[in-house]
């Protein structure tokens, strides 16, 4: 079977970027199985448009597709169910698992766009302008949404700290 050159490039891109996109998807949705589904949908959409995507913008385009898939998924579900089971991956060295669960719960309680803004801004370490472009909102909205989200998360942590003591 003869494959087109662009298909080889797509396979190479998939091999290099599937895991980072899966981590981003997990940060957005909080569930490894859903994250895998989101990444699969992302790569299906990327494959359809691959010949027309410029090399210098492919990562930004892939993140945008993933965020859009996540937001569409959230709208369809309207609610995210929290699992009592621990995540499938082992905790990173030295990090308190209780704190990690508190962060996941606090993220899960955020509105989908707030969660996406926080994850893209602080986990992916993207500049405000790029987050605004990905979410198709103004830079001021990114700043206000992340500020509100952080305030909400701090409130959740304060409540969690009180219940542990």
Secondary structure, 3 states (H helix, E strand, C coil): CCCCHHHHHHHHHHHHHHHHHHHHHHHHHCCHHHHHHHHHHHHHHHHHHHHHCCHHHHHHHHHHHHHHHHHHHHHHHCCCCCCCCCCCCCCCCCCCHHHHHHHHHHHHCCCHHHHHHHHHHHHCCCCHHHHHHHHCCCHHHHHHHHHHHHHHHHHHHHHHHHHHC
